[in-house]
Amino acid sequence: MGFLYFIIIGALAGWLAGKIMKGGGFGFLINMVLGIIGGAVGGWLFGMLGMSTGGGITGSLITSTVGAVAVLFIAGLFKK
């Protein structure tokens, strides 16, 4: 169940990141895939900075969205 939760939150975070990045996205499906990757990146990034969002669905979504925005930003650099 944890893996399914990770996929759903990551996909939602990818969609949100695509909306936040306005024009920096790659389309619905790719944004969702990058959001799933961004969930792992966000967890690592927050851990490295010693930050915590408190857990739960909201905390996971915030962490994943921040990671997805970072991944979309970096991917956008290679897109140009």
Beta strands, then each sheet from edge to edge (+ up, - down):
end
